[in-house]
C-alpha cells in the first residue's frame, strides 16, 4: 500500500497552485512533513513571479510556502483558500 501512496504523491509534483479567487500562485515543488506526527505542514511552491500572493509567501530560498491547512481541493490543480494565506 505504501508504494501506491508514493505514486500518488509523486503525481502531485508540478501541479499548478491557484487560490479560490483564481490567482495562480505557482507550481508545487515539494511538501514538508512534521517528522513526529507525520502530518503535512506546508506546500513548497515555485512561485509565479507575477503573483502578488506568492511574493508575500517567498522565503529565503526563493520558494513560497503555503500552509497545508489552506488546501481547499486537489484535482487537476491545487486550490488554496486565499484568506488563509495572509
N, C-alpha and C positions, 0 to 999 in steps of 0.2 A: 504494500500500500504506500509506503514512503516514496518509492520511485514515481508513483503516479502524482503525488503532491509536487515532487521536484519538477516534473514535466509541466505541470500547470503553472508553477511559479516561473519557470523559465520562459513560458509563453507571454508573461506579462511584460518582460523587458522590452523597451522601445515603444510601448503604448503611449498614445497622447494623453495628457492630463489636462482636463478642462474644468472650469468652475461651473456651478449650476446656473450661472448667468451667461455662460457661453465663451468666456475668455480662456484662450489656450495658455496654460502655464508653462508647458514644456513636454518633455518625454521622460518616462520612467527609466531610471538608470539602475536603481538598486533599492533595497529596503533595509531598515535597521530593525533589529530584534532585541528585546530585553533578554539577556542570557539567563537570568534567574527564572523568569516566568514563561518565557517562550512567546510572549505577546509581541505583535508587530508594533513598532513605535512610530517610525517615520517612513515616508516615501522619499527617496533621494531622486531628484529630478534635474535633468539637464534643462536649464531654464531657457525659455524663448526670450530673446533679447528685447522684443517689443512689448513684453508683458509687464505691466505695472506691478501686478501682484508678485510675479516671480522675482522681480528686482528687490522687493521688500523681504523676500524669504532667503536670499542668497547668503551663504555662509562664507567663511574664509577660504574654502576650497572651490569657490565659484559654482557650487551646486546649491539648488534650492531644496529645502526640507519642508515637507507637508506632514503635519501630524496624522497618523493613521485614523484617529477618531473623526477626521474631517471627510473621510472617504464616504461618498454617498452611494455610488454604484460602480460596478466594474463590468464592462462588456467589450464592445469594440474600442471604447475609450474608457478612461477612469475619470469619473465625475467626483469633484470635491465640493463641499459646502463652503462658499466664499466667506460667509460670516465667521467661520471658524479659523480663518487664515490671518485675520488682522487683530 
